[in-house]
Amino acid sequence: MTQAALALEPRTETEDLCERVRTVARTRLAPATDAIDTGELYPADILRSFAAEGAFASHMPQNGSADLRPAIAAMSVIGETCGATAFMTWCQDTLAWYIGNSQNTALQAQWLKPVASGAQLGGTGLSNPMKSFFGIETLKLKGRKVDGGYVVKGALPWVSNLAPGHLFGTIFEREDAPGEKVMFLADCGDPNITLQPCPPFLAMDGTGTYAVQIRNAFVPDRLILAENAMPFVKRIRAGFVLLQAGMGLGVMRDCIAIMKELRPMLGHVNCFLDQQPEDFERLLVEAEREVMTLAATPYDPSPAFWERVIKIRLQLGEASVATAHAAMLHAGARGYLKSHRAQRRLREAYFVAIVTPATKQLRKMLADGAQ
């Protein structure tokens, strides 16, 4: 097909979404990346600008099915500019994913549109529950049934994309019915829910990450995502993990771009490095193909599908670090300057590898049989 013919091909909805997101990333996000990285800025207004272009709504379930590909593609575009904002995008997307999959019609009626549109921001508090399900930690929140809802207490050490008035989804175990787990929306506007700043991180301090204290907070029935959390988690877990791919794909793509940008100046010596940008381009294409194949059918219940999800997530964490490491070597002393984005990309890439489910957890899950 000729270039002229290709130019006449209609663009897909995903391509249009990505182009709109790219415009916001270029004009609003790029100038703010350093402030987000150092924690000077939590970019609520920028997140809402992405929301206005549809970045948080494309993956909502319809008629019992869902397609995560547009959301992952849009997140990867954001990740090309800022890994921290791609992470916050994942937090927002995942919150919308929880609500979109809930059978609580009152909860959906109140929160689905505000969250998917970015009018209501929030995150996900499933790091501790996800670890607890695989024997890494114990579940930190406890609750008991009362008239009209539950009373919940406990503490979570890391929850992101939060601020006063934001929401996040998480899970508690019932004290009055040991072994039973309930998933709910926590409202950070509740006076019994306190956000405590975390110590400074290696990177991405502007992600609205807090330790959360819950002191006998009343959670009404209208905020219950699932009375029986475990079947619900099994339904949403592939989406939870696959959506993270947008972070890794975006970081990898920009690291490849860094290596290519350096060729006019350093190509005469960088050619002696074992790994070249073309090596990572092939890795990126293969990983993206697998991600998008799986993202088209996130409700596939088969063990083989879940195992593929775990494997590609593991691959992306490791590939992100490898690509960012190579970008640093290609940049040399330039990349060691705080003003060069190569060093930020390396720090962001490590986050892709350690955010739940982290590399070591993914390896444990595979060793345990990927149940």
MARDO-449324 format. One record per residue (C-alpha): y, x, z; residue in three letters. Coordinates in steps of 0.001 Angstrom, whole numbers, plus 500000, padded with zeros to 6 digits. Last residue first. Example, Ala and Ser with C-alpha at 12.3 -4.5 7.8 and 13.67 -1.06 7.14 Angstrom:
BEGIN
498940513670507140SER;495500512300507800ALA;
//
This chain:
BEGIN
480241496433540765GLN;480943499745539041ALA;477605501327540062GLY;478556503170543225ASP;479149506403541286ALA;481504504542538946LEU;483451503111541867MET;483554506523543545LYS;484998508076540379ARG;487628505331540232LEU;488462505927543889GLN;488887509670543323LYS;491149509132540316THR;493270506575542141ALA;492876502798541989PRO;495495502658543357THR;498198505133542284VAL;496906508716542302ILE;496490509639538613ALA;499509507709537339VAL;501483509314540194PHE;500492512766538984TYR;501962511843535617ALA;505296510988537228GLU;505574514473538748ARG;504725516104535410LEU;507169513833533610ARG;509947514809535985ARG;509279518485535246GLN;509423517832531508ALA;512675515853531864ARG;514827518943532004HIS;517826518919534386SER;515718520067537320LYS;515032523249535382LEU;511403524322535257TYR;510982522710531853GLY;513453525143530328ARG;511531528069531868ALA;508471527176529795GLY;508829524007527746ALA;505409524377526114HIS;503819525059529495LEU;505535522012530998MET;504460519818528089ALA;500881521017528559ALA;500928519946532194HIS;502376516572531179ALA;499531516077528693THR;496865517086531201ALA;498324514905533960VAL;498502511861531689SER;495011512562530340ALA;493506512532533833GLU;495101509232534752GLY;494329507759531340LEU;490661508762531468GLN;490177507143534863LEU;491738503909533589ARG;489520504117530498ILE;486408504546532644LYS;487231501738535079ILE;487876499260532274VAL;484688500328530480ARG;482710499703533675GLU;484272496265533993TRP;483183495414530431PHE;479615496583531038ALA;479418494543534245PRO;480176491391532224SER;482836488954533406PRO;485161489202530367ASP;488394487733531748TYR;490629490497530394PRO;489741489762526734THR;492468491276524498ALA;493171494007527054ALA;489741495568526446LEU;490417496326522789THR;493979497342523598MET;492858499882526170VAL;490166501307523892GLU;492594501791521000ARG;495231503234523320GLU;492778505831524609ALA;491727506916521116GLU;495305507123519852VAL;496447509042522942LEU;493616511575522688LEU;494414512178519023ARG;498090512602519882GLU;497082514946522695PHE;495439517382520314ASP;498360516998517899GLU;500735518082520666PRO;499036521488520894GLN;496581522811523453GLN;495391526429523562ASP;498867527926523704LEU;499445530627521070PHE;501453528236518857CYS;503931528030521730ASN;505190531491520704VAL;506592530842517212HIS;507014527165518068GLY;509633527946520687LEU;512981526906519213MET;512074524626516283PRO;508869523589518098ARG;510469522380521319LEU;510996518799520171GLU;507295518557519342LYS;506224519464522863MET;508712517031524369ILE;507518514240522056ALA;503944514770523234ILE;505184514463526808CYS;507001511279525776ASP;503833509681524450ARG;501789510712527463MET;504249509118529892VAL;504241505879527922GLY;500458505676527614LEU;500010506375531312GLY;502396503704532529MET;501217501076530031GLY;497648501623531176ALA;498478500098534549GLN;498068496662532954LEU;494373497447532552LEU;493779497775536306VAL;495281494478537489PHE;494015492719534360GLY;490462493859535089ALA;490872492772538717ARG;492097489224538065ILE;488820487286537987ARG;487020489426540567LYS;490052489139542812VAL;489874485341542620PHE;486151485342543443PRO;486987487502546500MET;490084485712547740ALA;488678482370548813ASN;491754480355549801GLU;493491481744546713ALA;497175482223545933LEU;498338480634549191ILE;502144480343549301LEU;502251476499549214ARG;499782476438552118ASP;502451477888554388PRO;502328481508555576VAL;503687481727559130PHE;504450485319560063ALA;502838486614563248ASN;504457490036562899ARG;504107491431559389ILE;505305495037559055GLN;505704496383555516VAL;506018500076554662ALA;508386500279551752TYR;508630501217548076THR;511657499930546152GLY;510873502124543143THR;513908504388543420GLY;512013507247545058ASP;510068507900541859MET;509182511510542589ALA;507764513814545269LEU;508379511035547768PHE;510922510739550558PRO;509620509152553785PRO;509100505372553499CYS;511764502802554325PRO;510644499947556631GLN;510585496389555320LEU;510089493719558002THR;508279490386557684ILE;508846488083560685ASN;512361487250559468PRO;510807485838556254ASP;512945486891553286GLY;510247489360552277CYS;508080486400551282ASP;504378487267551264ALA;502341485514548579LEU;498742484881549545PHE;495128485947549147MET;492638484776551796VAL;489537486612553015LYS;486526485279554910GLU;484414487923556627GLY;485266486761560117PRO;486310483092560312ALA;488885482757563102ASP;490198486267562533GLU;490575485502558836ARG;490922488573556643GLU;494227489100554883PHE;495132489672551230ILE;498241490603549239THR;500797489331546756GLY;504423490361546911PHE;507736488521547006LEU;511368489686547115HIS;514036488301549442GLY;514914491652550991PRO;513838494384548565ALA;510489495259547031LEU;509212496850543853ASN;506557498713545835SER;504240498210548826VAL;502943501195550777TRP;501933501378554444PRO;500790497770554941LEU;501047496350558459ALA;499434493549560434GLY;499902489882561266LYS;499361486515559583VAL;499654482929560816VAL;498093480495558353TYR;498928477234556604GLY;499910473628557232GLY;498410473313560708ASP;497015476681561761VAL;494355478975560295LYS;494208482576561437ARG;495281485824559826GLY;494579489554559807LYS;496102492282557628LEU;494930495921557529LYS;491637495643555663LEU;489635498769556453THR;489844501752554150GLU;487630503539551581ILE;484643501162551612GLY;485071499851548077PHE;486588496469548948PHE;488828498173551505SER;490469500319548847LYS;491405497265546800MET;492663495535549963PRO;494864498543550892ASN;496443498893547462SER;496686495139546937LEU;500279494654548057GLY;501782493801544679THR;505384493477543738GLY;508494491386543570GLY;511424490112541579LEU;512499486487541216GLN;514810485712538275ALA;512652488122536289GLY;511548485439533821SER;507850485728534712ALA;508704485634538422VAL;511066482643538228PRO;508719480744535868LYS;505592481209537974LEU;507168480660541402TRP;507670477028542378GLN;505367475207539974ALA;502733477911540332GLN;502733477654544125LEU;502460473871543988ALA;499652474126541422THR;497541476404543612ASN;494768477353541168GLN;496196480853540905SER;495835482823537671ASN;499486482729536620GLY;500552483564540162ILE;498424486699540355TYR;499407487819536854TRP;503119487275537636ALA;502758489632540597LEU;500926492052538319THR;503680492017535724ASP;506290492690538404GLN;504352495612539874CYS;503541496921536387TRP;507226496797535496THR;507958498712538708MET;505508501363537504PHE;507140501475534074ALA;510449501903535906THR;509077504941537739ALA;507608506388534541GLY;510987506402532842CYS;511818506745529126THR;508405506658527448GLU;507279504451530334GLY;509546501627529168ILE;507846501698525763VAL;504473501834527532SER;505407498740529512MET;506144496852526289ALA;502763497813524818ALA;500954496875528011ILE;502683493482528126ALA;501958492828524445PRO;498261493743524850ARG;497507491675527950LEU;496124488645526117ASP;495051485737528304ALA;492548482903528185SER;491906479684530089GLY;494258477466528132ASN;497149479895528476GLN;497292482831530866PRO;500594484732531143MET;500605488130529429HIS;503888487811527516SER;506025486907530531ALA;507222490124532161PHE;508797491901529152ALA;510337488757527659GLY;513685490226526566GLU;515458488753529598ALA;512823490401531772ALA;513836493810530462PHE;517428493071531472SER;516155491804534836ARG;514463495156535400LEU;517745496872534553ILE;519581494752537124ASP;517023495547539819ALA;517194499289539140PRO;516680500728542655TYR;519156503582542443LEU;519866506755544414GLU;516150507218544951GLY;515825510606543264THR;513807509386540284ASP;515884506224539910ILE;519128508240539830ALA;517610510639537302ASP;516432507796535051THR;519736505883535007ALA;521198506993531652PRO;517854506282529935ALA;517493502796531416LEU;520538500978530030ARG;521015501867526366THR;517715503438525352ARG;515446501379527574ALA;517283498169526695VAL;516891498902522978THR;513241499852523455ARG;512560496518525174VAL;513923494648522177ARG;511849496798519830GLU;508748496336521962CYS;509099492558521934LEU;509567492519518146ASP;506499494724517710GLU;504492492434519992THR;505628489346518078GLU;504367490979514906THR;506637492288512192ARG;506375490694508776PRO;505202493072506020GLU;508008493596503500LEU;508601497187504559ALA;504928497900503983LEU;505291496785500380ALA;508192499162499858ALA;506242501956501543GLN;503430501369499067THR;500000500000500000MET;
//
